[in-house]
């Protein structure tokens, strides 16, 4: 089982804080934001608290609501080598 590092936990907390600011700028209560992205209020609260158990699909819907899906591409930006890369398989076995 993996554990969340302090650095990862802080990054999630900051992400949740940014989501909260966006929601407040839009003048929406948490319950309305939760309804607009199709989750329960407790699940939405997990996002704003930076809870690592929140599903990425919920974050994607929140990003669509308060931002732009184009920002999602920033998580794994294209490399200069991606366009010329050939398909490769990962090595077999445990590492």
N, C-alpha and C positions, 0 to 999 in steps of 0.2 A: 504494500500500500504506500502510495506517495504521500508526503506531507507538504504543505504549502510553506515555503520559506518566508522569512520576514520581509524580504524584498518583494516577493510576489504578493504577499498580503497587503503591503503598503500600496503597491500599484493598483490592486483591486479596490482598495479603500478610496484612492484618489479618483479612480474611474467612477465609482459610485457617487462621490461628491460632485463630480462634473455633471453626472446625470441629474442629480438633485437640483443643481443650479439651473440647468436647462428647463427642468419641469417648473421650477419657481418663476423663471423668466416668462414662461408661457402662462403663468397664473393658474396652474392646474393643481388640484389636490392629488395625493397619491392614488386614491381610489379611482379617479378618472383616468389617470395615466395607466394604471393597471388594466382597466377595462379596454382602453384603446390598443394596448398591445396584446390583449387576450390572456392575461394571467390573473391569478388571485392577488389580493392585497398583500398577504404574507410573502408571496414570491416576488412581487415588485419591491417590497421592502428589503429583501435579500440583495437585490441589485444595488440599491442606494447605500446599503451597508457594506458592499464589497464582499459579500459572502461567496467563497469559492465554489459553493455547490450550485450556484445559479447556472443554468444551461446557456450555452453559447447562442442557441436559437432565440432565446429571450433577449439576449443582448443585441442580436441582429435586429429584432423588431423594435427595440428601444432606439437603436441607432437610426433606423428608418423614420421613427416618429420625431425625434429631436435633432437629427443630424442629416447625414447623407450616407447612403450605402457605399459611396466611393471611398469614404474614410476607412472602411473595412479592409480595403486593399493595402492600407498602410501597415497592417499587422504582419504581412508577408510580402514585402515589395518585390517586384520582379527584379531579377538579377540581369546583368548584361549578358550572362551566359545562358539564360533560360531560352532565348530564341534559337540558339544553335545546339542546345543540348539534345542528346539522343536518349531514348528510353533506357533506363538502367534498372536493375533489380538490386535490392538490398542483399547483402551476404546472408547466407543461411546460418542458423545456429544462434546461440545466445551470446550476447555481449553486454 
